[in-house]
Amino acid sequence: MRKGWLYATGLVCLMAACTGTPQSSADGLCSIDVAGAMEKPAELKLSELGSDVRYVLLETTDSCLIGGNPNILLLDKQIAVVSGKNCFLFDKETGKFLTKVGHVGEDPEAYSGPAPTYNDVDGLLYFMRRPATLQKYDMQGKYRGKLTIPTPPASPGDFCFTDSLVIGHYNNLAMGYNARSLLFFNEAGEQVDTVPSLFPVLPEKGVQDIASISVIKQGNAGIVLSNFKDGENSASITGIPFLWKSDGKVRFKESFNDTIYTVERNGLVPYIAFATGKWHWGAEARTDSKNNENRLLVGCIFETKDNVFFQCIQGLYSDPKTFNGIYDRKAKTTRMYAEADGITDDLNGFMAFRPKACSMKGEYGMIIDSGTVLEWLEENPEAAENDKLSVLKELTDDSNPIVAITVPK
């Protein structure tokens, strides 16, 4: 890969993102007007994300009990639910429990954490086994071998797959300001190439330099705030994808960068720019916790052929607030509203929708505790008359959560 070209491209794109100026259609860069949408907040409607909603009641058995704060992954025919140390698969149409996938542990088939990455090329789930292994499982829960990551001493945080290569991403703020950002390696575990971070390399800091660490939840993202003894600060985003597949292409967005790139073998191609204007928070200020109450940090991003759902975090070091945004690709409009209010269900009149996952088919999904649903039904008895919500009557206090899935337009 042409490293000099990548550095130059990264610098130009970073400068473009910093200005917040919409790019012309001639340069092929889509611009999402975050600054304009922040000036005129507007209630978000579920019909902006889909044409309908399906409600999938996850089967409840002793073998697949789901605990608090679960996460989901929407696959072609399955729903993967990550709960505690477990990864369960359910049928996406019926909610029937299919299998438990692997386990946390130290034996040869175990993984370090139950959150998988789906490889749409071979149809397998990949689990991280730190420090340098990916464990492979199929949709029947069977172990299918391992893949070595050529990355000592640090490990990438998330992955994406092409026909011939695996791409791993390093969250450079979380990895001691590591200058490496993307790593390309093959099935044999051999490093093929790297892409450097688009940001200037900051001085290395170790555990001994940290005065305190705190973790906050903002929207779908987890934010790790580090305060150093020299007075500097840093924020690192976790829990959301920095690499994802869209329209058969690999997308990439680095923290504190307002541009999404398409990853190609000969470089990073600018794809979407979030025009944050006066709210821009770029690389030059990423360790500065002062005078940035209004800066916006673009966090979670879900992309379909019809729209882009995204979240922006404001006042990270003071009084953090998160905003949801929806960009309509056809109308080329951007609308934003407070994440605390969710997205109004104008399709079925159900409780506010809060996207937690997005499938490659363009479906958005959220998982809701059954107790929360039952409380809402008690407060909204008229909802029971809606045929589309009638399936919710089957819930009990002991039921597993439900998954609400939008139907693409």
N, C-alpha and C positions, 0 to 999 in steps of 0.2 A: 504494500500500500504506500502511496506517495505521501510521506509524512509532512513534507513541506507544504504540499497542496492542502492537506488537512488543517495545518496550523493557520494558513492564510484564510481558508474558507471559514474556519471557526471564528477568527478575529472579525472578519467582515460581517458574519451573521450575528455575532455578539453585539457589534456596534449597531446593527440594524434593529435588533431587539431592544437595545438600550434606549433608542430614540423614541420608541413607541409610535413611530410614524408608519401608517399603513403602506404596504408595498403595492406597487402597481401590478395589474394582472399580467403585464408583459413579462415580468421576471418570474412568473409561475409560483409566487409565494402567496398563499392565502393569509389574510390578515383578519384576526378576530378583535373587534373593537371593545376591549375590556374597559378602557377609560370612559368611553361614551356610555356604555351600559351602566357603569357605576354611578354616573351622574343622574340617570333616570331608572332607578330600580323598578322592576315590574314583576308581578306574581308569575311564577312559572307553572305551566300546565302540563299534565302527563301526556296529553295529546300531542305535545311537541316532540315526545320521545317515541311514541308508538301509536298504533291504531286501536289496540285493545290490550287487555291484561288477562293472563291466566293465573289461577291460584292453585298451587301444587301443595297438597298436604303430605308432608314427609311421614312415611310409615313409622310407627312407634313400636319397637320391640326391645327386649333386654339387651340385644346385640348392637343396637345403634342409638342409644340414648344420647341426645345432644345437650351439652351444657350451655352455660352463659357465654355471651359474646362470640358466637360462631361466625365463620366467614364462608363464602361460597365461591365456586368456580363453575361457570356455565359452559358445559361441553356440548358436543353435537347431540348426544342422546342421553347424557347423564348430568346430574348435578353433584359436584364434589363438595362436601361439607367438612370444613376443618373445625374441630371442636376439641379443646384441650390438647391431648397428645394423639388424637385420632383423626384419620381421614376416612370418611364414609362416602360411598357412591349410592345415589338413588336414581331411579328412572325419571327422566325429565318430564315425561308425559303423565305418569301415574303416581309418582312419589314412592313407588315400591322400593324397599331397601334391597340393594344388590350385593354389596360386599364391603368389608373393611379392608383398606389398602395398606399393607405393611405395618410397621410399628417403630416407635422410638426405642433406641437401645444401642448396644455395643457389638452385637453379633454381626456376622458378615452381611446379612440382608437388611439390617436396621438402618434408619436414617436419623438425623439430628433434630429435624423438625417436620411436622406433618403437612406443611403447606406446599403443594406440588406446583410444578410448572408443566403445562400441557404442550406436548410436541405434536403439532398437527401434521407433521411429515410422516412419522411412524405410528401415531396414535397412542403413544405411551405417556405415562405420568412420570416426571423426574423429581426426586426428592434430594435435598442437600444432605450430604454426610460430611461434616466438617472434619478436616480442613480442605480436602481435595478430591471429593468423590460425589458423583451424582448416581443415585440408586434408581433403577428403572422398574416400573410395574405396569402391567396391562390392565384393561378395564374389568378383568375378572379377578383382580387382586393378586395375580401371580407375579412372582419376582422374575425379572427378565435381564438381570445382569447389572453391571455398573459401568460408569464412564469416568475416566480420570481427568481432573482439572489441573492443568499445568500452572498452578498459581501460588506456590508457597512464597512467603508465609501467610499472605492474606487470601481471602476467598471472595469471588464476586457475590453480590447480593441477589441478583436476579438474572434470568437467562431468556434467550430467544433462539429459535432453531430455523435453519435453512436446509436446503436439500443436502448440502455437504458439510456444513459447518455449524458449530455451536457458538453463540455470542454471549459472553458474560459481561455484566456491568458492575463497575466499582463505584460506590458512592464515595467520592473522593473526600468529602468532609468527614465521613464516618471512619475512613481508613487512614487517619493521620495525615490528611492533606496529600494523599497519594496522587501523583501526576497522571497515572494511568486511568483511563475511563472505560474503554471497551477492549475486550480480549477475544480474538478469534482462535478457535482450536477445533481439531477434527475428532472423529470417533476413536482414533487411536490415542487421544489425549495429548497430541502434539500441538504446540503453539504455532499458529500460522501467521498471526499479525496482531498488532495492538493499535488502538486509536488513543491519543493523549487527551486529557481533559481540555475542554475549551477555555478553562479558567487559568489565570496565572497561578503558578505553583506557590503556595504559602509555606512558611517555615514549618518544619515538622514539630509536632507537639505530642508528648507522651502522657501516660496516665499520671505520672508524677507532677505534671504541669496543671492538672485539673483541680480547681477549688471546689466545684460542685457540679452535679448533673441533675437535671430534672426532665421528665417526660410528660408531654401533654398530648391529648387527642384533639385533632381539629378536622372535622369531616371524616373522610376515610383515611387520612394520613396520621401517622404518629410522628411527633416532633421531639427530637432529642436536643435539649438545650444544654450546652456546656459553657461553664464560666471558668476562665483560666486565671491563674495567680497573677499574671501580668496585666490583668484588667480587660483582656480581649474576651470575646464571646464567639460562639459558633452555633449554628443550627443545622441539624441533619434530618432529612425527611426519610421516614421508613414506612413500611406497610403498604406501599402503592407501587405499581409497576413503572419502571423507567424505560423498559423495552416492551414492545407489544407488536402483534401482527395485525395488519389492516390491508385488505385488498391484496393479500399475498405478499405484502412488503413489510419489512421490519422498520418500525418507528422508534425513535429515541429522543427523550428529553431529559436533560441534566438539571439538577436542582439549581435554583437561582439563575436559570436561563429562560428567557421568554420565547424560545423558538423550539419547535419540534422538527426533527430531521428524519429523512429517510436514509437508512443505512445501506450503502452499496459498497461493493468490493474496492472501488477506486475512490471512495470518499463519503462524506456526509453531505446530503443534498437538503437545503432548507425546504421545509414543507408547509408548516403553519407557524405564524408569528402571533403571539398574544400582545397586542398593542396596549400596554399598561400606562403609557403617558407619564403623567406626574406621579403616578403610584409605582413606577418602576423600581425594582429592587434587584440590582445586578451584582456581578462578581466583585465589583470594586467596593461594595458595602456589606458583603456577606458576613464579616466578623464584627460589624458595628451595631451595637444595640441602642445607640442614642439617636434621637431625632429621626426615627423611622416608623413612628406610630401609624402613618398612613400608607406605608409601602405595602405592596401586594406580592405575595409569594404564590405562584401558580403551583398547585399540588396535584391532586388526582385528575387524571384525564381518561375518558372513555370515548372511543371513536367508532362511528358507524358510517355507512354510505350516505345517510340522510342528515346526520347531525354530529356535533361534538359536545359532550357533556364535560364540564370541568369545574374545579373548585379553586378559589383564591382565598388565601389567609392574610388577614390584615392585623397590624399591631402585635406581631409575633412575640416581642419581648415585654409588652406592657399589658394590654387587655385584648387578647386575641379573639378575632371574630372570623367566621368562615362564610363565604358566599358561593352559592351554586350559580353556574352559568350554562346556557344552552346556545350554541351557534347553529343556526339553520343553514345548511349548505346551499339549498336551492334559493331561498330568499336572501341569503347573505346578511342575515340579521343576528344580533347578539342581545340576549336578555339575561339579566342577573337579578338575584334576590337572596335574602338571608338564608343560609343553610338551616338555621334553627327552625324555620317554617316549612322545610321540605318542599316537595313539588305537589301541588294540588291535584287530586285525582278527579279530573273533570270527565272521565270516561265511565267509571262505575260508582263514584261517590264514596270510595273507601278511604281509609286513613292516608295521610301524606306519604308519598312515595320517596324513598331515599336510596338511590342507586348504590349498590355495593359491588356489582359485577357487570360485565358486558361480554357477550359471546361474540364469536367471529361471524355469526349469522345476523348480528345487529340487535340482539335481545338484551334489554336491561333487566337486572334482577335485584331483589332485596329479600332478606330473610327476616322474619318477624316472629318473636316468641309467642306461643299460643296464648299464654296468659294475657299478654298485651292486646292481642286480637279480641279475646273474650271481654276484657274490660271495655274496649272500644264499642263492641256490639251492644253491651249493656247501656252505654251512654248514647248510642245511636240505634234504637230499636227499629226505626223505619228502614234501616239498611237490610234487615232480614227479608224484606219484601222484594229486594232486587234479586232476580234469578241468577245473575252472574256471581252473587255473593253467597248463594244458598249453600255451596259446598262448605262454607265456614261453620255451618251449624253442626258439623260432625266433630268439631273440636271439643276436647275436654281439658281440664287443668293439667292432666298428665301427658297431653299430646306433645309430640315433637313440634318444632316451629313449622311455619308455612313459608313457601317461597313464592313471591309474586314476580311474574315474568311478563314483560311487555311483548306484544306482537309487532314486528317491524311494519312500517307503513308500506 
